[in-house]
Amino acid sequence: MATTRCAQCGSPLVEITLNRGESTMTMQSCSTCDTRSWRADGELLPIHRVLEAVGRR
């Protein structure tokens, strides 16, 4: 398995996947430089879209 690397500093990224109904979102986090991003279907998501999706009941 290949390790995804941070675009900012080159360190390995931690990936956490969240399944919410039909959608799947993945957060990538760098423990070295504290960079984080969220993606769904390969598309970069702004944090407000992530919060809207997880806040729905």
LOZASE-632470 format. One record per residue (C-alpha): residue in one letter; y, x negated, z negated. Coordinates in steps of 0.02 Angstrom, whole numbers, padded with zeros to 5 digits, always signed. Layout:
AYXZ/...
REM end
This chain:
M+00000+00000+00000/A+00170-00069+00049/T+00307-00076-00081/T+00473+00002-00033/R+00618-00115-00069/C+00797-00079-00122/A+00922-00093+00021/Q+01053-00161-00101/C+00959-00301-00192/G+00782-00310-00118/S+00691-00267-00280/P+00543-00147-00278/L+00586+00038-00292/V+00506+00164-00409/E+00469+00328-00320/I+00451+00495-00408/T+00402+00650-00310/L+00452+00825-00364/N+00363+00975-00292/R+00460+01137-00301/G+00374+01280-00213/E+00365+01238-00029/S+00482+01088-00040/T+00449+00910-00093/M+00587+00791-00144/T+00568+00606-00182/M+00684+00504-00291/Q+00691+00318-00261/S+00760+00214-00404/C+00794+00027-00421/S+00774-00040-00597/T+00871-00198-00553/C+01035-00131-00481/D+01019+00052-00538/T+01032+00123-00361/R+00956+00297-00341/S+00931+00412-00193/W+00842+00577-00158/R+00754+00622+00004/A+00666+00774+00076/D+00573+00766+00241/G+00647+00594+00273/E+00825+00660+00253/L+00942+00587+00123/L+00996+00725+00002/P+01161+00732-00092/I+01136+00756-00278/H+01214+00931-00276/R+01074+00991-00160/V+00943+00918-00276/L+01021+01004-00427/E+01032+01170-00333/A+00848+01159-00285/V+00782+01117-00458/G+00900+01240-00545/R+00832+01393-00452/R+00714+01507-00544/
REM end
